[in-house]
Amino acid sequence: MPLRTLFEKPLLSDLAFEVAALTDNTTDNDWSDMDQFMDSLEEFGA
């Protein structure tokens, strides 16, 4: 995922899709990490 997408204020659904695509490449699916990631996004007012 290009870094510029983070600065263009993408839709959360688009960003979540990118993150989900990245997590698909990992061997373990730890959704608690995804929850923490989404929580951190909300803290920054995304």
CHARMM internal coordinates of N, CA and C (Angstrom, degrees):
IC EDIT
DIST 1 N 1 CA 1.4691
DIST 1 CA 1 C 1.5208
ANGL 1 N 1 CA 1 C 108.96
DIST 1 C 2 N 1.3130
ANGL 1 CA 1 C 2 N 118.08
DIHE 1 N 1 CA 1 C 2 N 121.64
DIST 2 N 2 CA 1.4667
ANGL 1 C 2 N 2 CA 120.13
DIHE 1 CA 1 C 2 N 2 CA 178.74
DIST 2 CA 2 C 1.5234
ANGL 2 N 2 CA 2 C 111.11
DIHE 1 C 2 N 2 CA 2 C -64.05
DIST 2 C 3 N 1.3249
ANGL 2 CA 2 C 3 N 115.31
DIHE 2 N 2 CA 2 C 3 N 142.35
DIST 3 N 3 CA 1.4629
ANGL 2 C 3 N 3 CA 119.50
DIHE 2 CA 2 C 3 N 3 CA -178.56
DIST 3 CA 3 C 1.5179
ANGL 3 N 3 CA 3 C 111.72
DIHE 2 C 3 N 3 CA 3 C -62.58
DIST 3 C 4 N 1.3278
ANGL 3 CA 3 C 4 N 117.41
DIHE 3 N 3 CA 3 C 4 N -29.39
DIST 4 N 4 CA 1.4633
ANGL 3 C 4 N 4 CA 119.38
DIHE 3 CA 3 C 4 N 4 CA -176.72
DIST 4 CA 4 C 1.5118
ANGL 4 N 4 CA 4 C 111.69
DIHE 3 C 4 N 4 CA 4 C -59.78
DIST 4 C 5 N 1.3419
ANGL 4 CA 4 C 5 N 117.93
DIHE 4 N 4 CA 4 C 5 N -26.42
DIST 5 N 5 CA 1.4620
ANGL 4 C 5 N 5 CA 119.60
DIHE 4 CA 4 C 5 N 5 CA 179.86
DIST 5 CA 5 C 1.5184
ANGL 5 N 5 CA 5 C 110.95
DIHE 4 C 5 N 5 CA 5 C -64.73
DIST 5 C 6 N 1.3358
ANGL 5 CA 5 C 6 N 117.15
DIHE 5 N 5 CA 5 C 6 N -27.36
DIST 6 N 6 CA 1.4620
ANGL 5 C 6 N 6 CA 119.94
DIHE 5 CA 5 C 6 N 6 CA 178.85
DIST 6 CA 6 C 1.5208
ANGL 6 N 6 CA 6 C 110.94
DIHE 5 C 6 N 6 CA 6 C -72.13
DIST 6 C 7 N 1.3461
ANGL 6 CA 6 C 7 N 116.56
DIHE 6 N 6 CA 6 C 7 N -29.29
DIST 7 N 7 CA 1.4594
ANGL 6 C 7 N 7 CA 119.83
DIHE 6 CA 6 C 7 N 7 CA -176.19
DIST 7 CA 7 C 1.5192
ANGL 7 N 7 CA 7 C 112.52
DIHE 6 C 7 N 7 CA 7 C -92.16
DIST 7 C 8 N 1.3237
ANGL 7 CA 7 C 8 N 116.73
DIHE 7 N 7 CA 7 C 8 N -10.47
DIST 8 N 8 CA 1.4615
ANGL 7 C 8 N 8 CA 120.09
DIHE 7 CA 7 C 8 N 8 CA 178.10
DIST 8 CA 8 C 1.5211
ANGL 8 N 8 CA 8 C 111.66
DIHE 7 C 8 N 8 CA 8 C -89.37
DIST 8 C 9 N 1.3436
ANGL 8 CA 8 C 9 N 116.48
DIHE 8 N 8 CA 8 C 9 N 9.57
DIST 9 N 9 CA 1.4665
ANGL 8 C 9 N 9 CA 122.10
DIHE 8 CA 8 C 9 N 9 CA -179.87
DIST 9 CA 9 C 1.5245
ANGL 9 N 9 CA 9 C 111.01
DIHE 8 C 9 N 9 CA 9 C 50.56
DIST 9 C 10 N 1.3241
ANGL 9 CA 9 C 10 N 116.46
DIHE 9 N 9 CA 9 C 10 N 64.44
DIST 10 N 10 CA 1.4688
ANGL 9 C 10 N 10 CA 119.62
DIHE 9 CA 9 C 10 N 10 CA -179.11
DIST 10 CA 10 C 1.5211
ANGL 10 N 10 CA 10 C 110.88
DIHE 9 C 10 N 10 CA 10 C -68.80
DIST 10 C 11 N 1.3079
ANGL 10 CA 10 C 11 N 115.84
DIHE 10 N 10 CA 10 C 11 N 163.52
DIST 11 N 11 CA 1.4596
ANGL 10 C 11 N 11 CA 119.76
DIHE 10 CA 10 C 11 N 11 CA 173.45
DIST 11 CA 11 C 1.5146
ANGL 11 N 11 CA 11 C 108.37
DIHE 10 C 11 N 11 CA 11 C -63.46
DIST 11 C 12 N 1.3253
ANGL 11 CA 11 C 12 N 116.11
DIHE 11 N 11 CA 11 C 12 N 143.76
DIST 12 N 12 CA 1.4625
ANGL 11 C 12 N 12 CA 119.50
DIHE 11 CA 11 C 12 N 12 CA -179.80
DIST 12 CA 12 C 1.5214
ANGL 12 N 12 CA 12 C 110.86
DIHE 11 C 12 N 12 CA 12 C -58.68
DIST 12 C 13 N 1.3230
ANGL 12 CA 12 C 13 N 117.10
DIHE 12 N 12 CA 12 C 13 N -34.43
DIST 13 N 13 CA 1.4644
ANGL 12 C 13 N 13 CA 119.49
DIHE 12 CA 12 C 13 N 13 CA 179.93
DIST 13 CA 13 C 1.5226
ANGL 13 N 13 CA 13 C 110.44
DIHE 12 C 13 N 13 CA 13 C -65.59
DIST 13 C 14 N 1.3316
ANGL 13 CA 13 C 14 N 116.54
DIHE 13 N 13 CA 13 C 14 N -39.19
DIST 14 N 14 CA 1.4633
ANGL 13 C 14 N 14 CA 119.89
DIHE 13 CA 13 C 14 N 14 CA 177.91
DIST 14 CA 14 C 1.5132
ANGL 14 N 14 CA 14 C 110.47
DIHE 13 C 14 N 14 CA 14 C -65.33
DIST 14 C 15 N 1.3395
ANGL 14 CA 14 C 15 N 115.88
DIHE 14 N 14 CA 14 C 15 N -44.20
DIST 15 N 15 CA 1.4577
ANGL 14 C 15 N 15 CA 119.89
DIHE 14 CA 14 C 15 N 15 CA -179.31
DIST 15 CA 15 C 1.5239
ANGL 15 N 15 CA 15 C 110.37
DIHE 14 C 15 N 15 CA 15 C -65.73
DIST 15 C 16 N 1.3281
ANGL 15 CA 15 C 16 N 116.28
DIHE 15 N 15 CA 15 C 16 N -40.89
DIST 16 N 16 CA 1.4621
ANGL 15 C 16 N 16 CA 119.91
DIHE 15 CA 15 C 16 N 16 CA 178.56
DIST 16 CA 16 C 1.5234
ANGL 16 N 16 CA 16 C 110.52
DIHE 15 C 16 N 16 CA 16 C -63.38
DIST 16 C 17 N 1.3296
ANGL 16 CA 16 C 17 N 116.56
DIHE 16 N 16 CA 16 C 17 N -35.95
DIST 17 N 17 CA 1.4655
ANGL 16 C 17 N 17 CA 120.07
DIHE 16 CA 16 C 17 N 17 CA 177.94
DIST 17 CA 17 C 1.5206
ANGL 17 N 17 CA 17 C 110.46
DIHE 16 C 17 N 17 CA 17 C -64.18
DIST 17 C 18 N 1.3363
ANGL 17 CA 17 C 18 N 116.52
DIHE 17 N 17 CA 17 C 18 N -42.61
DIST 18 N 18 CA 1.4628
ANGL 17 C 18 N 18 CA 120.69
DIHE 17 CA 17 C 18 N 18 CA 178.57
DIST 18 CA 18 C 1.5186
ANGL 18 N 18 CA 18 C 110.57
DIHE 17 C 18 N 18 CA 18 C -61.91
DIST 18 C 19 N 1.3308
ANGL 18 CA 18 C 19 N 116.08
DIHE 18 N 18 CA 18 C 19 N -45.12
DIST 19 N 19 CA 1.4637
ANGL 18 C 19 N 19 CA 120.38
DIHE 18 CA 18 C 19 N 19 CA -179.33
DIST 19 CA 19 C 1.5240
ANGL 19 N 19 CA 19 C 110.28
DIHE 18 C 19 N 19 CA 19 C -64.80
DIST 19 C 20 N 1.3305
ANGL 19 CA 19 C 20 N 116.40
DIHE 19 N 19 CA 19 C 20 N -40.93
DIST 20 N 20 CA 1.4625
ANGL 19 C 20 N 20 CA 119.97
DIHE 19 CA 19 C 20 N 20 CA 178.74
DIST 20 CA 20 C 1.5227
ANGL 20 N 20 CA 20 C 110.48
DIHE 19 C 20 N 20 CA 20 C -62.50
DIST 20 C 21 N 1.3250
ANGL 20 CA 20 C 21 N 116.59
DIHE 20 N 20 CA 20 C 21 N -37.45
DIST 21 N 21 CA 1.4605
ANGL 20 C 21 N 21 CA 120.03
DIHE 20 CA 20 C 21 N 21 CA 178.12
DIST 21 CA 21 C 1.5238
ANGL 21 N 21 CA 21 C 110.29
DIHE 20 C 21 N 21 CA 21 C -65.11
DIST 21 C 22 N 1.3251
ANGL 21 CA 21 C 22 N 116.23
DIHE 21 N 21 CA 21 C 22 N -37.33
DIST 22 N 22 CA 1.4641
ANGL 21 C 22 N 22 CA 119.69
DIHE 21 CA 21 C 22 N 22 CA 178.31
DIST 22 CA 22 C 1.5208
ANGL 22 N 22 CA 22 C 110.74
DIHE 21 C 22 N 22 CA 22 C -68.41
DIST 22 C 23 N 1.3272
ANGL 22 CA 22 C 23 N 117.19
DIHE 22 N 22 CA 22 C 23 N -41.36
DIST 23 N 23 CA 1.4604
ANGL 22 C 23 N 23 CA 120.13
DIHE 22 CA 22 C 23 N 23 CA -177.49
DIST 23 CA 23 C 1.5210
ANGL 23 N 23 CA 23 C 110.81
DIHE 22 C 23 N 23 CA 23 C -70.53
DIST 23 C 24 N 1.3353
ANGL 23 CA 23 C 24 N 117.01
DIHE 23 N 23 CA 23 C 24 N -22.56
DIST 24 N 24 CA 1.4639
ANGL 23 C 24 N 24 CA 119.40
DIHE 23 CA 23 C 24 N 24 CA 177.14
DIST 24 CA 24 C 1.5200
ANGL 24 N 24 CA 24 C 111.17
DIHE 23 C 24 N 24 CA 24 C -65.10
DIST 24 C 25 N 1.3371
ANGL 24 CA 24 C 25 N 116.32
DIHE 24 N 24 CA 24 C 25 N -23.27
DIST 25 N 25 CA 1.4579
ANGL 24 C 25 N 25 CA 120.37
DIHE 24 CA 24 C 25 N 25 CA -178.95
DIST 25 CA 25 C 1.5251
ANGL 25 N 25 CA 25 C 112.13
DIHE 24 C 25 N 25 CA 25 C -84.63
DIST 25 C 26 N 1.3178
ANGL 25 CA 25 C 26 N 117.14
DIHE 25 N 25 CA 25 C 26 N -6.11
DIST 26 N 26 CA 1.4598
ANGL 25 C 26 N 26 CA 120.12
DIHE 25 CA 25 C 26 N 26 CA 179.91
DIST 26 CA 26 C 1.5202
ANGL 26 N 26 CA 26 C 109.34
DIHE 25 C 26 N 26 CA 26 C -94.03
DIST 26 C 27 N 1.3232
ANGL 26 CA 26 C 27 N 116.10
DIHE 26 N 26 CA 26 C 27 N 158.94
DIST 27 N 27 CA 1.4624
ANGL 26 C 27 N 27 CA 119.85
DIHE 26 CA 26 C 27 N 27 CA -177.30
DIST 27 CA 27 C 1.5201
ANGL 27 N 27 CA 27 C 111.26
DIHE 26 C 27 N 27 CA 27 C -79.94
DIST 27 C 28 N 1.3361
ANGL 27 CA 27 C 28 N 117.51
DIHE 27 N 27 CA 27 C 28 N -28.93
DIST 28 N 28 CA 1.4674
ANGL 27 C 28 N 28 CA 119.83
DIHE 27 CA 27 C 28 N 28 CA -178.48
DIST 28 CA 28 C 1.5238
ANGL 28 N 28 CA 28 C 109.58
DIHE 27 C 28 N 28 CA 28 C -111.98
DIST 28 C 29 N 1.3184
ANGL 28 CA 28 C 29 N 115.94
DIHE 28 N 28 CA 28 C 29 N 138.12
DIST 29 N 29 CA 1.4600
ANGL 28 C 29 N 29 CA 121.38
DIHE 28 CA 28 C 29 N 29 CA 177.10
DIST 29 CA 29 C 1.5212
ANGL 29 N 29 CA 29 C 108.74
DIHE 28 C 29 N 29 CA 29 C -102.39
DIST 29 C 30 N 1.3148
ANGL 29 CA 29 C 30 N 116.30
DIHE 29 N 29 CA 29 C 30 N 94.02
DIST 30 N 30 CA 1.4615
ANGL 29 C 30 N 30 CA 120.66
DIHE 29 CA 29 C 30 N 30 CA -179.77
DIST 30 CA 30 C 1.5223
ANGL 30 N 30 CA 30 C 108.04
DIHE 29 C 30 N 30 CA 30 C -100.56
DIST 30 C 31 N 1.3332
ANGL 30 CA 30 C 31 N 116.04
DIHE 30 N 30 CA 30 C 31 N 95.02
DIST 31 N 31 CA 1.4620
ANGL 30 C 31 N 31 CA 119.34
DIHE 30 CA 30 C 31 N 31 CA -175.23
DIST 31 CA 31 C 1.5241
ANGL 31 N 31 CA 31 C 112.25
DIHE 30 C 31 N 31 CA 31 C -72.47
DIST 31 C 32 N 1.3331
ANGL 31 CA 31 C 32 N 117.61
DIHE 31 N 31 CA 31 C 32 N -16.08
DIST 32 N 32 CA 1.4614
ANGL 31 C 32 N 32 CA 118.77
DIHE 31 CA 31 C 32 N 32 CA 176.42
DIST 32 CA 32 C 1.5273
ANGL 32 N 32 CA 32 C 109.43
DIHE 31 C 32 N 32 CA 32 C -65.89
DIST 32 C 33 N 1.3376
ANGL 32 CA 32 C 33 N 116.94
DIHE 32 N 32 CA 32 C 33 N -33.67
DIST 33 N 33 CA 1.4600
ANGL 32 C 33 N 33 CA 119.78
DIHE 32 CA 32 C 33 N 33 CA 175.88
DIST 33 CA 33 C 1.5233
ANGL 33 N 33 CA 33 C 110.12
DIHE 32 C 33 N 33 CA 33 C -64.65
DIST 33 C 34 N 1.3304
ANGL 33 CA 33 C 34 N 116.58
DIHE 33 N 33 CA 33 C 34 N -39.98
DIST 34 N 34 CA 1.4567
ANGL 33 C 34 N 34 CA 120.55
DIHE 33 CA 33 C 34 N 34 CA 177.94
DIST 34 CA 34 C 1.5211
ANGL 34 N 34 CA 34 C 110.28
DIHE 33 C 34 N 34 CA 34 C -62.78
DIST 34 C 35 N 1.3290
ANGL 34 CA 34 C 35 N 116.89
DIHE 34 N 34 CA 34 C 35 N -41.64
DIST 35 N 35 CA 1.4620
ANGL 34 C 35 N 35 CA 120.47
DIHE 34 CA 34 C 35 N 35 CA 178.62
DIST 35 CA 35 C 1.5198
ANGL 35 N 35 CA 35 C 110.57
DIHE 34 C 35 N 35 CA 35 C -61.98
DIST 35 C 36 N 1.3218
ANGL 35 CA 35 C 36 N 116.79
DIHE 35 N 35 CA 35 C 36 N -42.98
DIST 36 N 36 CA 1.4615
ANGL 35 C 36 N 36 CA 120.44
DIHE 35 CA 35 C 36 N 36 CA 179.41
DIST 36 CA 36 C 1.5240
ANGL 36 N 36 CA 36 C 110.00
DIHE 35 C 36 N 36 CA 36 C -64.10
DIST 36 C 37 N 1.3278
ANGL 36 CA 36 C 37 N 116.80
DIHE 36 N 36 CA 36 C 37 N -39.03
DIST 37 N 37 CA 1.4601
ANGL 36 C 37 N 37 CA 121.08
DIHE 36 CA 36 C 37 N 37 CA 179.40
DIST 37 CA 37 C 1.5266
ANGL 37 N 37 CA 37 C 110.66
DIHE 36 C 37 N 37 CA 37 C -63.13
DIST 37 C 38 N 1.3280
ANGL 37 CA 37 C 38 N 116.43
DIHE 37 N 37 CA 37 C 38 N -45.21
DIST 38 N 38 CA 1.4555
ANGL 37 C 38 N 38 CA 120.09
DIHE 37 CA 37 C 38 N 38 CA 179.70
DIST 38 CA 38 C 1.5282
ANGL 38 N 38 CA 38 C 111.13
DIHE 37 C 38 N 38 CA 38 C -66.09
DIST 38 C 39 N 1.3308
ANGL 38 CA 38 C 39 N 116.55
DIHE 38 N 38 CA 38 C 39 N -37.38
DIST 39 N 39 CA 1.4601
ANGL 38 C 39 N 39 CA 120.20
DIHE 38 CA 38 C 39 N 39 CA 177.41
DIST 39 CA 39 C 1.5200
ANGL 39 N 39 CA 39 C 110.43
DIHE 38 C 39 N 39 CA 39 C -62.79
DIST 39 C 40 N 1.3260
ANGL 39 CA 39 C 40 N 117.14
DIHE 39 N 39 CA 39 C 40 N -41.25
DIST 40 N 40 CA 1.4600
ANGL 39 C 40 N 40 CA 120.29
DIHE 39 CA 39 C 40 N 40 CA -179.39
DIST 40 CA 40 C 1.5228
ANGL 40 N 40 CA 40 C 110.12
DIHE 39 C 40 N 40 CA 40 C -66.19
DIST 40 C 41 N 1.3249
ANGL 40 CA 40 C 41 N 117.38
DIHE 40 N 40 CA 40 C 41 N -34.23
DIST 41 N 41 CA 1.4644
ANGL 40 C 41 N 41 CA 120.39
DIHE 40 CA 40 C 41 N 41 CA 176.61
DIST 41 CA 41 C 1.5201
ANGL 41 N 41 CA 41 C 110.17
DIHE 40 C 41 N 41 CA 41 C -62.88
DIST 41 C 42 N 1.3281
ANGL 41 CA 41 C 42 N 116.61
DIHE 41 N 41 CA 41 C 42 N -43.47
DIST 42 N 42 CA 1.4601
ANGL 41 C 42 N 42 CA 120.39
DIHE 41 CA 41 C 42 N 42 CA -178.86
DIST 42 CA 42 C 1.5210
ANGL 42 N 42 CA 42 C 110.67
DIHE 41 C 42 N 42 CA 42 C -64.86
DIST 42 C 43 N 1.3323
ANGL 42 CA 42 C 43 N 116.77
DIHE 42 N 42 CA 42 C 43 N -34.63
DIST 43 N 43 CA 1.4624
ANGL 42 C 43 N 43 CA 119.83
DIHE 42 CA 42 C 43 N 43 CA 179.42
DIST 43 CA 43 C 1.5256
ANGL 43 N 43 CA 43 C 110.77
DIHE 42 C 43 N 43 CA 43 C -63.80
DIST 43 C 44 N 1.3367
ANGL 43 CA 43 C 44 N 116.87
DIHE 43 N 43 CA 43 C 44 N -31.90
DIST 44 N 44 CA 1.4569
ANGL 43 C 44 N 44 CA 120.35
DIHE 43 CA 43 C 44 N 44 CA 179.84
DIST 44 CA 44 C 1.5222
ANGL 44 N 44 CA 44 C 111.50
DIHE 43 C 44 N 44 CA 44 C -86.70
DIST 44 C 45 N 1.3178
ANGL 44 CA 44 C 45 N 116.72
DIHE 44 N 44 CA 44 C 45 N 4.77
DIST 45 N 45 CA 1.4565
ANGL 44 C 45 N 45 CA 120.77
DIHE 44 CA 44 C 45 N 45 CA 176.48
DIST 45 CA 45 C 1.5105
ANGL 45 N 45 CA 45 C 113.04
DIHE 44 C 45 N 45 CA 45 C 73.70
DIST 45 C 46 N 1.3196
ANGL 45 CA 45 C 46 N 117.05
DIHE 45 N 45 CA 45 C 46 N 26.21
DIST 46 N 46 CA 1.4619
ANGL 45 C 46 N 46 CA 120.13
DIHE 45 CA 45 C 46 N 46 CA -178.85
DIST 46 CA 46 C 1.5258
ANGL 46 N 46 CA 46 C 110.36
DIHE 45 C 46 N 46 CA 46 C -73.37
END
COOR INIT
IC SEED 1 N 1 CA 1 C
IC BUILD
